[in-house]
Amino acid sequence: MNIVEALHSEEAKLERQLAAVKSAIAALNGGSTAASLGPATSSNGASGKRTMSAAVRARISQKAKARWAKIRAEKAKRAK
């Protein structure tokens, strides 16, 4: 098999995968097909989806765990 045939074969495989992904997205959207699968934007151009960095998520998680540990410690102290 030469390189061109291998590339055509790979292209066909990727097109099948893309079709499967598009169909899964359509199913998750309730069967509607969106013309643009890009990020949602409002009329003022602001993105509708907000994202947090991994560092911020980790910091929030750490603070929440500390809060719950404090609550559990106070509860255990009152139970004695």
ChimeraX attribute file (.defattr): number of C-alpha atoms within 10 A of each C-alpha:
attribute: neighborCount
match mode: 1-to-1
recipient: residues
	/A:1	5
	/A:2	6
	/A:3	8
	/A:4	9
	/A:5	10
	/A:6	11
	/A:7	11
	/A:8	11
	/A:9	12
	/A:10	12
	/A:11	12
	/A:12	12
	/A:13	11
	/A:14	12
	/A:15	12
	/A:16	12
	/A:17	12
	/A:18	12
	/A:19	11
	/A:20	12
	/A:21	12
	/A:22	15
	/A:23	15
	/A:24	12
	/A:25	16
	/A:26	14
	/A:27	12
	/A:28	10
	/A:29	11
	/A:30	8
	/A:31	11
	/A:32	11
	/A:33	13
	/A:34	11
	/A:35	6
	/A:36	7
	/A:37	9
	/A:38	7
	/A:39	9
	/A:40	11
	/A:41	11
	/A:42	8
	/A:43	6
	/A:44	6
	/A:45	8
	/A:46	11
	/A:47	11
	/A:48	10
	/A:49	8
	/A:50	6
	/A:51	7
	/A:52	8
	/A:53	7
	/A:54	9
	/A:55	9
	/A:56	10
	/A:57	12
	/A:58	12
	/A:59	11
	/A:60	12
	/A:61	12
	/A:62	11
	/A:63	12
	/A:64	12
	/A:65	12
	/A:66	12
	/A:67	12
	/A:68	11
	/A:69	12
	/A:70	12
	/A:71	12
	/A:72	12
	/A:73	12
	/A:74	11
	/A:75	11
	/A:76	10
	/A:77	9
	/A:78	8
	/A:79	7
	/A:80	5
